[in-house]
């Protein structure tokens, strides 16, 4: 784990000097002069920022996007691009029996009292409109992720069949030269295939399940058809970021890459622009900060979050160092949820962390703490598992790292990350200490430093549960959500199978994340608020630069991107309404 520097008491009180001179042109777009003026300045070319910019442009406002990275798309481009938006036209057309009342009841139960009801309602009201707007004003189209349950389907208003959508296939040729500036995906799609996020559930099972083989064949067929048409097919986060960027290109919105935010400009108590690495960019009507979280700031993580923590376990975009949040705080913004993140169990592989989804849920796996004892339902929502790891981590019962234990039967059946069944795991995984292998459970326990008797007892007890189909300790498989990433051929419980075939494997599990979820406090109109509840005039925030509308929880797949895009849309509309601009088509 990367070492973390102690925070300085004066760090957040330091002001960045204004008046930075122009140092050169941004990739693809060139500012006309050191001092440039637009109606709206958007900070960040991720999903939140690009949705905001597209909305502002379609409302008749002049807008520019400044982006720190040499690429556009941010963490959204790296992601699977699930989007959680209740009652959107895509899921309603697919026959999902959603209603505003169900969605409101469910979100309120998930979030609790950590987020004002007015802000929850703003998300639920604006979200469906945002999806419709994006489809009208960009090449983006969306698919229902059928069967991907809400994360708490048993709650009032929960949907066992899910509410999440993802981008449909998108031809990267539409982007022209801009395609080369798209941030790469976290895990690239295999060459020659077109894979949607919803396909991974089945691709994992392709060796042991007929539907898995069918889906794998369909993915290959899509890739072949796209190649014959001369397309450059994009899906998931690549399609989302690419489609939004295409919308901005058509709307004539400039995106300045390699242009970090240095500070916010304030005149007479109002935010009137940004100081960037390329000069002052004035904003006549407002600044929208969608610059992402602070997952790659060691100092901020040390200041706000629980230990152990650092910057090497996150899969968020490397440029997300909290600059937008800190700039907002310097002009008076209150902060919310800074201690939290979009957590998930991760394996610290030598090249980059691997965020575990199916691997910890598939039958034949069990997670244990440093004492060799199970501590959670392995199939529970990923943020919940990491919260438990932190809550229970003590010197006498270490939970960080934890260990995912599997056997050779598991490895013979299921894809693991991008390693096909039956194939050996890379030597570098073993050399780094991320993975261990042994021919007995007791030998494996010795290698990972847990009591052999305890680990043997845990596996014996778990194997009994698996044979009976009922997890009496943590109820794995009782929830519909638990059964999404599972093997339907395993009976009586598709989440549970005994560990019996040597060799046995142990994968180190640490608190990974998709990004941090704390940031500037905002209201139902995405306006940034001070500690006393008053508005910071001219300043808006969306995405991980703002405190999450999901609070400390996670409603369903896409609970990061859905609200990020929605509040970018809300912010731009609020600015346009105040400026008296007509409603967008």
C-alpha positions as CSV (number, residue, x, y, z in Angstrom):
1,X,0.0,0.0,0.0
2,X,1.2,3.5,-0.8
3,X,2.4,5.5,2.2
4,X,0.3,8.4,3.2
5,X,1.8,11.7,4.2
6,X,0.4,13.4,7.3
7,X,-2.0,16.2,6.6
8,X,-0.9,19.8,7.3
9,X,-3.3,22.0,9.4
10,X,-2.9,24.8,6.9
11,X,-3.3,22.8,3.7
12,X,-6.9,23.7,3.1
13,X,-6.4,27.3,4.0
14,X,-3.8,28.0,1.3
15,X,-5.0,30.1,-1.6
16,X,-3.8,29.5,-5.1
17,X,-2.6,32.7,-6.7
18,X,-4.7,34.0,-9.6
19,X,-3.6,35.5,-12.9
20,X,-1.8,32.5,-14.2
21,X,-0.3,33.2,-17.7
22,X,-1.3,31.2,-20.8
23,X,1.2,28.4,-21.3
24,X,-0.1,26.8,-24.5
25,X,-3.1,25.4,-26.2
26,X,-5.3,22.6,-24.9
27,X,-5.5,19.5,-27.1
28,X,-8.1,19.9,-29.8
29,X,-9.2,23.4,-28.6
30,X,-7.3,26.7,-28.2
31,X,-8.4,29.5,-25.9
32,X,-8.5,32.8,-27.8
33,X,-6.8,34.8,-25.1
34,X,-5.5,34.6,-21.5
35,X,-8.8,36.0,-20.3
36,X,-11.8,34.2,-21.9
37,X,-15.5,34.5,-21.1
38,X,-18.4,32.1,-21.4
39,X,-21.8,31.9,-19.9
40,X,-20.9,28.7,-18.1
41,X,-17.6,27.1,-17.2
42,X,-17.6,23.4,-16.5
43,X,-14.7,21.8,-14.7
44,X,-14.2,18.2,-15.6
45,X,-14.9,16.2,-18.8
46,X,-16.4,13.1,-17.0
47,X,-20.1,12.1,-17.1
48,X,-21.2,14.8,-14.8
49,X,-19.3,17.6,-16.5
50,X,-20.2,16.6,-20.1
51,X,-23.9,16.1,-19.3
52,X,-23.9,19.6,-17.7
53,X,-22.1,21.2,-20.6
54,X,-24.5,19.5,-23.1
55,X,-27.5,20.7,-21.2
56,X,-26.2,24.3,-20.9
57,X,-25.4,24.4,-24.7
58,X,-28.8,23.1,-25.6
59,X,-30.4,25.8,-23.4
60,X,-28.6,28.4,-25.5
61,X,-25.7,29.2,-23.2
62,X,-22.1,29.5,-24.3
63,X,-20.1,26.9,-22.4
64,X,-16.5,25.6,-22.2
65,X,-15.3,22.4,-20.4
66,X,-11.8,22.4,-18.9
67,X,-10.2,19.1,-18.1
68,X,-7.0,18.3,-16.1
69,X,-6.2,15.1,-18.0
70,X,-4.9,14.7,-21.5
71,X,-8.1,12.6,-22.1
72,X,-11.8,13.0,-21.7
73,X,-14.2,10.7,-19.9
74,X,-12.6,10.5,-16.4
75,X,-13.7,7.5,-14.2
76,X,-16.9,7.2,-16.3
77,X,-14.9,6.1,-19.3
78,X,-13.1,3.4,-17.2
79,X,-16.4,2.0,-15.8
80,X,-19.0,-0.6,-16.7
81,X,-21.3,2.4,-17.0
82,X,-24.4,1.1,-15.2
83,X,-26.8,4.0,-14.6
84,X,-29.4,3.9,-11.8
85,X,-32.3,6.1,-12.7
86,X,-35.8,5.0,-11.6
87,X,-38.7,5.5,-13.9
88,X,-36.7,6.4,-17.0
89,X,-38.2,5.8,-20.4
90,X,-35.9,2.9,-21.2
91,X,-36.9,0.7,-18.2
92,X,-40.6,1.7,-18.6
93,X,-40.5,0.6,-22.2
94,X,-39.0,-2.7,-21.1
95,X,-42.0,-3.3,-18.8
96,X,-40.4,-2.5,-15.4
97,X,-43.3,-1.9,-13.0
98,X,-41.7,1.2,-11.5
99,X,-43.6,4.2,-10.1
100,X,-42.4,7.5,-8.5
101,X,-43.9,6.4,-5.2
102,X,-42.0,3.1,-5.3
103,X,-38.7,4.8,-6.2
104,X,-39.2,7.5,-3.4
105,X,-39.9,4.8,-0.8
106,X,-37.0,2.8,-1.8
107,X,-34.4,5.6,-2.0
108,X,-35.6,7.0,1.4
109,X,-35.1,3.6,3.0
110,X,-31.6,3.1,1.4
111,X,-30.4,6.6,2.2
112,X,-32.0,7.2,5.6
113,X,-31.7,10.6,7.1
114,X,-28.2,11.4,5.8
115,X,-29.5,13.3,2.7
116,X,-32.4,15.8,2.7
117,X,-35.6,14.5,1.1
118,X,-35.7,17.5,-1.2
119,X,-32.4,16.5,-2.7
120,X,-33.6,12.9,-3.1
121,X,-36.7,14.0,-4.8
122,X,-34.8,16.3,-7.1
123,X,-32.8,13.3,-8.3
124,X,-35.8,11.1,-8.8
125,X,-37.7,13.9,-10.6
126,X,-34.9,15.1,-12.9
127,X,-33.2,11.7,-13.6
128,X,-35.7,10.4,-16.1
129,X,-35.8,13.8,-17.9
130,X,-32.0,13.7,-18.0
131,X,-32.0,10.3,-19.7
132,X,-34.5,11.5,-22.3
133,X,-32.6,14.7,-22.9
134,X,-29.3,12.9,-23.5
135,X,-30.9,10.5,-26.0
136,X,-32.5,13.4,-27.9
137,X,-29.3,15.4,-28.0
138,X,-26.5,12.9,-28.5
139,X,-26.0,9.6,-30.3
140,X,-26.3,7.7,-27.0
141,X,-28.9,5.0,-26.6
142,X,-29.4,2.8,-23.6
143,X,-30.3,-0.8,-22.7
144,X,-32.1,-2.2,-19.7
145,X,-29.8,-4.4,-17.6
146,X,-32.6,-7.0,-17.1
147,X,-32.3,-9.0,-13.9
148,X,-29.6,-6.9,-12.2
149,X,-31.5,-6.4,-9.0
150,X,-31.6,-3.3,-6.9
151,X,-29.1,-3.8,-4.1
152,X,-31.8,-4.1,-1.5
153,X,-34.7,-5.6,-3.3
154,X,-36.5,-6.6,-0.1
155,X,-36.8,-2.9,0.9
156,X,-40.1,-1.2,0.2
157,X,-40.1,-0.1,-3.4
158,X,-37.1,-2.3,-4.3
159,X,-37.0,-3.9,-7.7
160,X,-35.8,-7.6,-7.8
161,X,-35.6,-7.2,-11.6
162,X,-33.6,-4.0,-11.4
163,X,-33.8,-0.5,-12.6
164,X,-30.3,-0.1,-14.0
165,X,-29.5,0.8,-17.7
166,X,-26.2,0.9,-19.6
167,X,-25.2,2.5,-22.9
168,X,-25.9,0.6,-26.1
169,X,-23.3,0.0,-28.7
170,X,-21.7,3.2,-30.1
171,X,-19.5,3.6,-33.2
172,X,-16.3,5.4,-32.2
173,X,-15.8,6.6,-35.7
174,X,-18.3,9.3,-34.9
175,X,-15.7,10.9,-32.8
176,X,-13.1,11.3,-35.5
177,X,-9.8,12.4,-34.1
178,X,-11.3,12.8,-30.6
179,X,-11.5,9.0,-30.3
180,X,-7.7,9.0,-29.6
181,X,-8.4,11.2,-26.6
182,X,-10.9,9.0,-24.9
183,X,-9.7,7.7,-21.5
184,X,-9.1,3.9,-21.8
185,X,-11.3,1.5,-20.0
186,X,-10.4,-0.2,-16.7
187,X,-10.5,-3.7,-18.2
188,X,-10.5,-3.7,-22.0
189,X,-13.0,-5.7,-23.9
190,X,-11.5,-8.8,-25.6
191,X,-10.4,-8.0,-29.2
192,X,-13.1,-8.9,-31.8
193,X,-15.9,-8.9,-29.3
194,X,-18.7,-6.4,-28.4
195,X,-19.4,-6.9,-24.7
196,X,-22.0,-5.2,-22.6
197,X,-21.8,-4.8,-18.8
198,X,-24.7,-7.2,-18.4
199,X,-22.9,-9.9,-20.4
200,X,-20.2,-10.4,-17.8
201,X,-22.5,-12.3,-15.6
202,X,-22.8,-15.0,-18.3
203,X,-19.3,-14.8,-19.7
204,X,-18.0,-15.8,-16.3
205,X,-20.0,-19.0,-16.6
206,X,-19.4,-19.7,-20.3
207,X,-17.5,-23.0,-19.6
208,X,-20.3,-24.5,-17.5
209,X,-23.5,-22.9,-18.6
210,X,-25.4,-23.0,-21.9
211,X,-26.5,-19.4,-21.6
212,X,-23.0,-18.3,-20.9
213,X,-21.8,-20.0,-24.2
214,X,-24.7,-18.4,-26.0
215,X,-23.8,-14.9,-24.7
216,X,-20.1,-15.4,-25.6
217,X,-21.1,-16.3,-29.1
218,X,-23.4,-13.3,-29.4
219,X,-20.5,-11.0,-28.2
220,X,-18.3,-12.4,-30.9
221,X,-21.0,-12.1,-33.5
222,X,-21.5,-8.4,-32.6
223,X,-17.8,-7.8,-33.0
224,X,-17.7,-9.5,-36.4
225,X,-20.7,-7.6,-37.7
226,X,-19.2,-4.3,-36.5
227,X,-15.9,-5.1,-38.2
228,X,-17.7,-5.9,-41.5
229,X,-19.5,-2.5,-41.2
230,X,-16.2,-0.7,-40.7
231,X,-17.2,0.4,-37.2
232,X,-15.1,0.9,-34.0
233,X,-17.6,-0.5,-31.5
234,X,-17.6,0.9,-28.0
235,X,-19.7,-0.2,-25.0
236,X,-19.9,0.4,-21.3
237,X,-18.0,3.5,-20.1
238,X,-16.3,4.0,-23.4
239,X,-19.7,4.3,-25.1
240,X,-21.0,6.6,-22.4
241,X,-18.1,9.0,-22.5
242,X,-17.8,8.8,-26.3
243,X,-21.5,9.5,-26.8
244,X,-21.5,12.5,-24.5
245,X,-18.4,13.9,-26.2
246,X,-20.1,13.4,-29.6
247,X,-23.0,15.4,-28.3
248,X,-20.6,18.2,-27.3
249,X,-18.9,18.1,-30.7
250,X,-22.3,18.5,-32.5
251,X,-23.2,21.3,-30.2
252,X,-19.9,23.1,-30.7
253,X,-18.8,22.9,-27.1
254,X,-15.0,23.3,-26.7
255,X,-13.3,20.9,-24.4
256,X,-9.9,22.0,-23.2
257,X,-7.8,19.0,-22.2
258,X,-4.5,19.4,-20.2
259,X,-6.1,22.3,-18.4
260,X,-6.2,21.8,-14.6
261,X,-8.2,24.0,-12.3
262,X,-6.0,26.2,-10.1
263,X,-8.7,28.1,-8.3
264,X,-12.1,29.8,-8.4
265,X,-12.4,33.5,-9.1
266,X,-14.7,35.4,-6.7
267,X,-15.9,39.0,-7.2
268,X,-18.2,40.7,-4.7
269,X,-18.9,37.3,-3.0
270,X,-19.9,35.6,-6.3
271,X,-18.0,32.9,-8.2
272,X,-17.4,34.4,-11.6
273,X,-14.9,32.1,-13.2
274,X,-12.0,29.8,-12.8
275,X,-8.3,30.2,-12.8
276,X,-6.9,27.4,-15.0
277,X,-3.4,26.5,-16.0
278,X,-4.1,28.4,-19.2
279,X,-5.4,31.5,-17.7
280,X,-8.6,33.1,-16.3
281,X,-11.8,31.8,-17.8
282,X,-14.7,34.0,-16.8
283,X,-18.3,32.7,-16.3
284,X,-21.1,35.2,-16.8
285,X,-23.7,32.9,-15.1
286,X,-22.1,30.1,-13.3
287,X,-19.3,27.5,-12.7
288,X,-20.2,23.8,-12.5
289,X,-17.6,21.7,-10.8
290,X,-17.6,18.0,-11.9
291,X,-14.0,17.3,-11.4
292,X,-14.4,14.0,-9.5
293,X,-13.3,12.9,-6.1
294,X,-10.1,12.8,-4.1
295,X,-9.2,9.1,-4.3
296,X,-5.7,9.9,-5.6
297,X,-4.9,12.5,-3.0
298,X,-2.9,10.8,-0.2
299,X,-3.1,13.8,2.0
300,X,-6.9,14.2,1.7
301,X,-7.5,10.5,2.3
302,X,-5.3,10.6,5.4
303,X,-7.1,13.7,6.7
304,X,-10.7,12.5,6.1
305,X,-10.8,8.7,5.9
306,X,-10.1,5.7,8.2
307,X,-6.8,3.8,8.2
308,X,-5.4,1.9,6.5
309,X,-6.0,3.9,3.4
310,X,-4.0,5.3,0.5
311,X,-4.2,5.8,-3.2
312,X,-3.1,2.5,-4.6
313,X,-6.3,0.5,-4.0
314,X,-8.7,2.7,-6.0
315,X,-9.7,2.2,-9.7
316,X,-10.8,5.9,-10.1
317,X,-9.1,8.1,-12.7
318,X,-5.6,9.0,-11.6
319,X,-6.3,12.7,-12.1
320,X,-8.9,12.7,-9.3
321,X,-6.9,14.5,-6.6
322,X,-9.7,16.6,-5.1
323,X,-8.7,20.0,-6.6
324,X,-12.3,21.0,-7.3
325,X,-13.4,20.1,-3.8
326,X,-10.5,22.1,-2.2
327,X,-11.2,25.1,-4.5
328,X,-14.8,25.0,-3.4
329,X,-13.9,24.9,0.2
330,X,-11.6,27.9,-0.2
331,X,-14.6,30.0,-1.3
332,X,-16.8,28.8,1.6
333,X,-18.3,25.4,0.6
334,X,-19.3,23.0,3.4
335,X,-18.2,19.4,2.9
336,X,-20.2,16.2,3.3
337,X,-19.4,12.4,3.4
338,X,-15.7,13.0,3.1
339,X,-15.1,9.8,5.2
340,X,-16.8,7.6,2.7
341,X,-16.2,6.2,-0.8
342,X,-17.8,4.0,-3.4
343,X,-16.2,1.0,-1.7
344,X,-15.7,-2.6,-2.9
345,X,-13.5,-5.5,-2.0
346,X,-10.4,-5.4,-4.2
347,X,-7.4,-7.6,-4.9
348,X,-4.1,-5.5,-4.9
349,X,-2.6,-7.0,-8.1
350,X,0.8,-5.8,-9.1
351,X,-0.3,-3.7,-12.0
352,X,-3.5,-2.3,-10.6
353,X,-6.2,-3.2,-8.0
354,X,-8.9,-5.5,-9.2
355,X,-12.5,-4.6,-8.0
356,X,-14.2,-7.9,-7.2
357,X,-17.9,-8.5,-8.3
358,X,-18.7,-12.0,-9.4
359,X,-15.6,-13.6,-7.9
360,X,-16.7,-13.3,-4.2
361,X,-20.3,-14.3,-4.9
362,X,-19.8,-17.4,-7.1
363,X,-20.3,-20.7,-5.3
364,X,-17.1,-22.3,-3.9
365,X,-15.7,-19.1,-2.4
366,X,-15.6,-17.8,1.2
367,X,-14.1,-14.6,2.7
368,X,-12.3,-14.7,6.1
369,X,-10.6,-12.2,8.4
370,X,-7.1,-12.3,9.8
371,X,-8.4,-14.9,12.4
372,X,-9.6,-17.2,9.7
373,X,-13.3,-16.5,10.4
374,X,-16.1,-15.4,8.1
375,X,-17.4,-11.9,8.9
376,X,-20.0,-11.1,6.2
377,X,-22.2,-12.3,3.4
378,X,-19.7,-12.5,0.6
379,X,-22.5,-11.7,-1.9
380,X,-23.7,-8.6,-0.2
381,X,-23.5,-5.2,-1.9
382,X,-19.8,-4.3,-2.2
383,X,-19.9,-1.1,-0.3
384,X,-21.5,-2.9,2.7
385,X,-18.7,-5.5,2.8
386,X,-16.0,-2.8,3.0
387,X,-17.9,-0.9,5.7
388,X,-17.9,-4.1,7.7
389,X,-14.1,-4.5,7.1
390,X,-13.4,-1.1,8.5
391,X,-16.0,-1.3,11.4
392,X,-14.6,-4.6,12.7
393,X,-10.9,-4.1,12.0
394,X,-9.0,-4.3,15.3
395,X,-5.6,-5.5,16.3
396,X,-7.1,-8.6,17.9
397,X,-9.4,-9.3,14.9
398,X,-7.8,-7.8,11.8
399,X,-10.1,-7.5,8.8
400,X,-7.8,-5.5,6.5
401,X,-6.6,-7.4,4.7
402,X,-9.2,-10.1,4.4
403,X,-8.9,-13.2,2.3
404,X,-11.0,-14.8,-0.4
405,X,-10.6,-18.5,-0.2
406,X,-11.4,-20.8,-3.2
407,X,-10.5,-24.3,-4.4
408,X,-9.5,-25.8,-7.8
409,X,-13.1,-26.8,-8.6
410,X,-13.9,-23.1,-8.5
411,X,-10.9,-22.3,-10.7
412,X,-11.9,-25.0,-13.1
413,X,-15.4,-23.6,-13.7
414,X,-15.2,-19.8,-13.6
415,X,-13.5,-16.8,-15.3
416,X,-11.4,-14.9,-12.7
417,X,-10.9,-11.3,-13.8
418,X,-9.7,-12.0,-17.3
419,X,-8.1,-15.4,-16.6
420,X,-10.1,-18.2,-18.3
421,X,-11.0,-21.3,-16.3
422,X,-8.3,-24.0,-16.2
423,X,-5.6,-21.6,-17.1
424,X,-2.9,-20.8,-14.4
425,X,-2.9,-17.5,-12.6
426,X,0.0,-15.2,-13.5
427,X,3.2,-15.7,-11.6
428,X,3.3,-12.0,-10.8
429,X,0.2,-12.4,-8.7
430,X,1.9,-14.9,-6.5
431,X,5.2,-12.9,-6.4
432,X,3.4,-9.8,-5.2
433,X,1.7,-11.6,-2.4
434,X,-1.8,-10.9,-3.8
435,X,-2.4,-14.6,-4.2
436,X,-1.3,-17.8,-2.4
437,X,-1.8,-21.4,-3.2
438,X,-1.4,-24.6,-1.2
439,X,-2.4,-28.3,-1.3
440,X,-4.1,-28.3,2.1
441,X,-6.3,-25.7,3.9
442,X,-3.8,-25.8,6.8
443,X,-0.8,-25.1,4.6
444,X,-2.8,-22.2,3.0
445,X,-3.5,-20.8,6.4
446,X,0.2,-20.8,7.3
447,X,1.0,-18.9,4.1
448,X,-1.5,-16.1,4.8
449,X,-0.9,-16.0,8.5
450,X,-4.2,-17.1,9.9
451,X,-4.8,-19.9,12.5
452,X,-5.0,-23.2,10.6
453,X,-7.5,-24.7,12.9
454,X,-9.8,-21.7,12.6
455,X,-9.6,-21.7,8.8
456,X,-10.3,-25.4,8.7
457,X,-13.3,-25.0,11.0
458,X,-14.7,-22.1,9.0
459,X,-14.5,-24.1,5.7
460,X,-16.0,-27.2,7.3
461,X,-18.9,-25.2,8.6
462,X,-19.4,-23.4,5.3
463,X,-19.3,-26.7,3.4
464,X,-22.1,-28.0,5.6
465,X,-24.1,-24.9,4.7
466,X,-23.4,-25.4,1.0
467,X,-24.6,-29.0,1.1
468,X,-27.8,-28.0,2.8
469,X,-28.3,-24.8,0.7
470,X,-28.7,-22.5,3.7
471,X,-26.1,-20.1,5.1
472,X,-27.2,-20.0,8.7
473,X,-24.5,-17.4,9.6
474,X,-24.8,-14.7,7.0
475,X,-27.7,-15.7,4.8
476,X,-25.8,-15.7,1.5
477,X,-28.3,-16.4,-1.2
478,X,-31.4,-15.3,0.6
479,X,-31.6,-12.0,-1.3
480,X,-32.3,-11.8,-5.0
481,X,-29.3,-9.5,-5.3
482,X,-27.0,-12.2,-3.9
483,X,-28.0,-14.5,-6.8
484,X,-27.1,-12.2,-9.7
485,X,-23.4,-13.2,-10.0
486,X,-23.9,-16.9,-9.3
487,X,-24.1,-20.3,-11.0
488,X,-27.7,-21.4,-11.6
489,X,-26.5,-25.0,-12.2
490,X,-25.4,-25.3,-8.5
491,X,-28.2,-26.7,-6.3
492,X,-29.9,-26.1,-3.9
493,X,-28.4,-22.6,-3.5
494,X,-26.5,-21.1,-6.5
495,X,-24.4,-19.0,-4.2
496,X,-23.0,-21.9,-2.2
497,X,-20.7,-24.8,-3.1
498,X,-18.3,-26.7,-0.9
499,X,-14.5,-26.1,-1.1
500,X,-13.0,-29.6,-1.4
501,X,-10.7,-30.0,-4.4
502,X,-7.0,-29.1,-3.9
503,X,-5.1,-27.0,-4.4
504,X,-6.7,-24.2,-2.4
505,X,-6.2,-20.4,-3.2
506,X,-6.2,-17.3,-1.1
507,X,-6.7,-13.9,-2.7
508,X,-5.8,-10.8,-0.6
509,X,-8.8,-8.5,-0.1
510,X,-8.4,-4.8,0.7
511,X,-10.8,-1.8,0.8
512,X,-10.9,-0.8,-2.9
513,X,-13.1,1.9,-4.4
514,X,-14.5,3.3,-7.6
515,X,-13.9,6.8,-6.3
516,X,-14.6,8.8,-3.2
517,X,-18.2,10.0,-2.5
518,X,-17.6,13.0,-0.3
519,X,-17.4,16.6,-1.6
520,X,-19.1,19.9,-1.6
521,X,-22.5,20.2,0.1
522,X,-25.2,21.0,-2.4
523,X,-28.9,21.6,-2.4
524,X,-31.7,20.2,-4.6
525,X,-30.7,22.6,-7.4
526,X,-27.0,21.5,-7.2
527,X,-26.0,24.8,-5.8
528,X,-23.0,24.7,-3.4
529,X,-23.9,25.5,0.2
530,X,-21.9,27.0,3.1
531,X,-21.9,25.5,6.6
532,X,-24.7,27.9,7.6
533,X,-26.9,26.7,4.7
534,X,-26.5,29.8,2.6
535,X,-25.7,29.4,-1.1
536,X,-22.3,30.2,-2.6
537,X,-23.5,32.4,-5.5
538,X,-22.4,31.2,-8.9
539,X,-21.1,27.8,-7.8
540,X,-22.5,24.4,-8.6
541,X,-21.2,20.9,-8.1
542,X,-22.1,17.4,-9.4
543,X,-20.7,13.9,-9.4
544,X,-18.0,13.0,-6.9
545,X,-17.0,16.6,-6.4
546,X,-20.2,16.8,-4.3
547,X,-21.6,14.8,-1.4
548,X,-23.4,11.8,-2.8
549,X,-27.2,11.8,-2.8
550,X,-26.9,8.1,-1.9
551,X,-25.5,9.0,1.5
552,X,-23.5,6.1,3.0
553,X,-25.3,3.5,0.9
554,X,-25.7,2.3,-2.7
555,X,-29.2,1.8,-4.2
556,X,-28.3,-0.2,-7.3
557,X,-25.8,-0.6,-10.2
558,X,-25.1,2.9,-11.4
559,X,-25.7,4.8,-8.2
560,X,-22.6,6.8,-9.0
561,X,-23.2,7.7,-12.6
562,X,-26.9,8.2,-12.4
563,X,-26.8,11.0,-9.8
564,X,-23.7,12.5,-11.3
565,X,-25.3,13.0,-14.7
566,X,-28.6,14.0,-13.2
567,X,-27.1,16.8,-11.0
568,X,-25.0,18.0,-13.9
569,X,-28.2,18.3,-15.8
570,X,-29.9,20.0,-12.8
571,X,-27.1,22.5,-12.4
572,X,-27.1,23.6,-16.0
573,X,-30.9,23.9,-16.1
574,X,-30.8,26.1,-12.9
575,X,-28.3,28.4,-14.5
576,X,-30.3,28.6,-17.7
577,X,-33.5,29.2,-15.9
578,X,-31.9,32.1,-14.0
579,X,-30.6,33.5,-17.2
580,X,-34.1,33.3,-18.8
581,X,-33.1,30.9,-21.5
582,X,-35.8,28.8,-23.3
583,X,-36.4,25.1,-22.4
584,X,-34.2,22.7,-24.3
585,X,-35.7,20.4,-27.0
